Amino acid sequence: MKRLKEKPWFNYAVAACIAVILYVVLTHLPGVREGVGTFLGYFRPVILGCVIAYLINPLSKLYERSVFRRIKKEKTREALSTVLAFVTVILFLALLLLILIPQLIESVSLFVANLDGYAATINDMFDRIGVSASTLNLDHFISSSEAILETVTDYIKNNLNTILSMSVSAGKGVVVFLIAFLLSIYLLSGKRRLKDGGNRLLKALVSESRYEKIKDFFAKSHKIFNRYIAFNLLDSLIIGIVNALFMTILGMPYVGLVSFVVAVTNLIPTFGPVIGAGIGGFVLVLVKPWYALAFLIFTVVLQCVDGYLIKPKLFGDSLGVSGLWILIGVVIGGRMFGIVGILLAIPGVAILDMLYREYFMPWLEARRKSKDDSQTEHTEG
């Protein structure tokens, strides 16, 4: 193999093969993405378990450094921290459900009780904009609450197979999540053993100097992901609280429900705020149209402030990347890999920027310096 590498044609052949593979992948990207997605689907519980363990690990480390710092035995300290971290997450989710489910039930009850009023509101909206409901074939649907319920019932009857299929898929998703959650407990409890095993394998595969570089790269990437997760959650929390304050001041209904939806959808870059605004506007327009108008105007203003001031400042300073590169990364990531690409675009851009600044450029500069030194020696000789 070493003799082959010394041949001039070998490097060109390897480069040509890489170019052909890259061309095939890029020209058949949808098929490649579908194939990779199908393959990874078999490992979905394991991947999801790793993601959950990774997200809970910072909380476990926090408990280990603060609550259980006096415990001298390391394994006991890690085990107690892991248990407390999972208990905290479970209690938080339970508290969230206890707060949201009663409000959701109350919102649905209020919605059903006011169906006639909502139907009249929609009719009035069509009249004001000069469009007849009969023109859009909506006169039967919005004539009364009985007509709305009848239409919904007919839709359920006609699409029963689809609804059942979606219910089965949702049930499978819940089972996968539960399995992943259990796996995450085992992964987090055995994280030190897994880390030691990975380090030992890496040391056996590469040289000592390269091992240190790879270890440093993963440590910095881990720091970037942790900062991204923390600041993304902080940003969504700020947006949810500000939205709740605005709705409370104007006396709007469904404050908790709409603000929660806005905060959760804000976790999704670019398209998330649009989804949150659409859901909130639809809920509020049935109560009072001006509520929806005020909510949408405020959402546009809030997202402009968030997009141009809060997010670039928050993510740019914490991750060391300019707002322009973040925007470009979100657009390209979304185009190439959909929602997953959008979610991972910001930390991905930060890691690429770190690779460029701390590894690629120093390598190029060292290579250039080596060539200059060799030319100088050749000239002097």
N, C-alpha and C positions, 0 to 999 in steps of 0.2 A: 504494500500500500504506500509506503514511504517513497519507493522508487517511482510509482505512478504519479505521485504528487509533484515530483521533480520534473516530469514531462510537461512541456508548455501547453500541449493540447488538452491535458487533463483539466486544468483550471477553466479553460474555455468551454469544455464539454459540460462541466458541473454548472457553470453559469447559464449555458444554453438550456439545460434541463430545468433549472430553477425558473428561468424565464418562461418556458413552455408551460410548466405547472401553474405559475402565477397567471398566465394568460387564460388557461382553461378554467381556473377557479373564478377569475373576474368575469369571463364571458358566460359562465353558467352559475352565477352567484345564487339565483333563487333555488336552483336544484341542489346546489351544494349546501345551502342553508337549510333546506328541507331535509336533506339526508342527515346532516349533522344534528338537526333538531330531533329527528326520529331516533337516531342512535342515543342521544343524550336522554331521551324520554324514558329509556329503560332504567336509567340511573337517577331518575328525578327525585325519589325520596332521599337518596344519599347526597345528591347535590344540594337539595333544599335543607337537609340536616346540617351540612357544612356551612351553608349561609346563615342559618339560625344560630349555630354555635359561634360563628365569627361575629355576629351582631351582639350576642350576649357576652362574649369574652371581655370587652372593655368594662362592663359592669362588674363582672367577676373579679377582674384585676383591681378595680376600685375598692371593692370590699376587702380584697386580700391586703391592700396597702393601708386601709384605714380601720375597718372594723376588727379584723383578725390579725393585725400586725404584731400583737404581743405573743401569739402562739409561735413557738420556736420550731416545731416540727413542720416542715414544708408541705408534706403530703396532706397532713390534717388541715393545714391552713388553706390549701387549694381546694380540698373537698368541701369544706364548710363554705368557702366563698362561692363555689359553683352551685351548691344547693340553695344558698340565700339568693343568688342572682336569678335562678329559675323561679323560685318562690315569689320574688319581687315582680318578675314579668307576668306570672300567672295571676297574681293579685291585681296588678295594674290592668290587665285585660278584663278580668272579672269586674273590676270597678267601672271600667269604661262601658262594659255591656250593661251593668246595672243603671248607669246614667242614661245611656242612649236608648235602650230597649223601651223603657216606659215612655220616653219622649216620642219614640217612633210610633208606639201603639197609640199614644194620644194624638199624634199628627195624622195618622191614618183614620182614626175615629172622627177627628175634626173634618178631615177631607171628605169622608163619606157623608157626614151630617150636613155639609154645606154644598153638596153636589149641585143642587138646584141653583144656588147662588153663583157657583162657578160657571154653570151653563149659561146663566143670564149674563155674566161678565163677558164670556167669550162672544155671545151674540152681540152684546153692546160694542165690543171691540171691532167686530166685523162691520157693524153699522157705521161706526165712526170713520173707518178707513174706506168706506164706500164699497165694500165687498159683501155680497149676499152669501149667506151660508149655503143656500140651495145651489149656488154657482159652483161651489167646491164639494157638493154632495155631502155636506156636514149637517144639514138641517135636522135630520133624524137623530144623529149622534148627540147633538148639543141641545136638543129640545127640552130634555128634563133628566132628572137623576135616574128615572126608570129606564129611559132610552140608553143612557150611558152604561148602566149595569147590564142591560140586555145585550148591548154591543160587546162588552167585555166577556160576558158569559158565552156568547156565540163564538168569539175568538178563541176562548179556551177549548170549547168543544171541537172546533175545526182544526186546532193545532195541538191536540192532546198528545200525539206521538212525539212531536218536537219538544213539548213541555216535559214529558216523561224522560226523554233522552237528555235534556238539559239537567233535570233533577238527578238522574243517574250520574252524569258527569260531575255535578256538584258534590254528590255523595262520595264519589271516588276521590275528588279533590280534598275533601275533609279527611278521608282515610289516609291519603298520601301525606297530608300535613301532620296528622297525629303520629304516623310512623316516623316522619322526618324529625318531629319534635323529640320523640324518644331517642332517635339516633343522635340528635344534637347533645343530649345529656351524656351519652356514652362518649361522644367525641370530645366534649369539653372536659369531662372527668379524666380522660386519658390523653389530654393534649400534650403533656410533657413527654410521655412515652412516644407519641407520634412525632413530635418535634425532634427528639433525640434520634429516632430511627431515620427521619429524613436527612438530618445532618450527617449521620454516619454513611448513608448511601451516597450523598453528594460528595463527601470527602473521598470515597472510594472511586468515584467516577472522574473527578477533575483534580488538577494540581492544587497545592495549598494557596498559591496567590490567586488563582481563579476562584477558588472556593470562597475566599474572603471577599472578593468583588461581588460574587453572586449573593452571598449572605448580606452584604451591605445593600445591594439592590432590593432584595426582598424586605429588609427592615425599613427602608425608605418608602417602598410601595405600601407596606402595611401602615405606616404613619400617615400617608396621603389618604388611604381609604378610611382610616379612623377619623381624620379631620373632616373628610367629605360627609360621612354619615352624621357626625355630630352637628356640623353647621347646617346641613340640609334639614335635619330635624328641628334645629333652632329657628331656621328661616320659616318653616311651615308653622311652627308654634306661634311665631310673631304674627304671621298672616292670619291665622285662625283667631287669635285674640283681638287683633285690630278689627277684623270683620265682625266679631261678636259685639264689640263695643259700638260699632257703627249701627248695627241692627237694633241693639238695645236702646240707643239714644233716639232712634226714629220710631221705636215702639213696634218693630216688625215681629211677626210670629216666627216660629221654627228657628229661633236663634241658635240653639245648641246643635240641631241637626244640620242646618245649612253651613254653619261655621266649621263643624267637623268635616263635612264633605269638602269644603274649600281647603281646609288644612291638609287633608289626606291627598287630594288631587294636586295640590301644590308641590308634593314630593316629586311629581313627574315633570321634568323640564319641558318647556315650550308649550306642549299641548294640554298639560294638566290643568292650568288655570282656566283654559277655555272650557274644559269639561265641567269643572266646578261652577263656573259662571252660568253655563247652560242649565245645569241641574237646579241651582239656586234660583235662577230667573224663572224657570218653569213652575217651581213650587210657589213662588211669590206672585206670579202673574195671575194665578187663580184666586188669590185673596184680594189683591188690589193691584191693578196694572202699574200705578205709579210707584208701588213698592219695588216691583221688578225693574222699572226704569232707573230708579235711584240706586238700586243694588248693582245693576250692570254698569252704570256710570262710575260708581265708587270702585267697583272691581277693576275697571280699565285704569283708573287713576292709581289704585293700589298696586296693580301689576306693573305699571310703568315705573313707579317708584321702586318696586322690588327688583324689576329687571335691570334698570339702569343705575340704581344706587346701591341697594342692599346686597343683591346677589353678587355683582362684580366685586364690590368691596369685601364682602364676606369670603367668597370663594377665591377671589384673586389674591388677596393678601395672605389667606391661610394656606393656600396651595401653591403660591408662588407663580401663578399663571395670569396673564392679562385677560380682561373680559372679552376681547376680540377673539382670542384663541378658544375660549370656552364656548362662545357662540358658534364658531366654525365647527368645533367638535360635536356640538349638539346636532347641528344640521347634517353633517356627514354621518355621524353615528345613527341617527334616525333613518337616513336614506339607505344605509347599508344593512342594519340589523334590527330595524323597527324599534319597538318599545324598549327592548333590552339595550340596544345601542344608545338610546336616549338616556336611559338611567345610568349607564356606565360611561357616558361621553366625558363628563367633567373629570372624574378621577383618571380616565384613560388619557386625556390630554395632559393632565398634570404629570403622569408617569412618563409619557413620551417627551415632555419638556425636560423632565429630570434626566432621562436617558441622554437627550441631546446635549444638555449643558455639562453634565458631570461625567459622562462616559464617552460619548461619540466625539465631541469637540476635543477633549484632552488626548484621545487616541489619534485624531487627525493631526493635532499640533505636534505630538511626539513623533509621528511618522514623518511629518514635514521636516522637523528638526533633525531626525536621523538621516534623511536624504541629504539635507544641506551639509551636515557634518561629513558624510561620506564623500560628497562632491568636493568639499574643502580639502579633505585628506588626499583625494585623488589629484587635485590641482597642485597641492604642495609637493606631492610625490613626483 
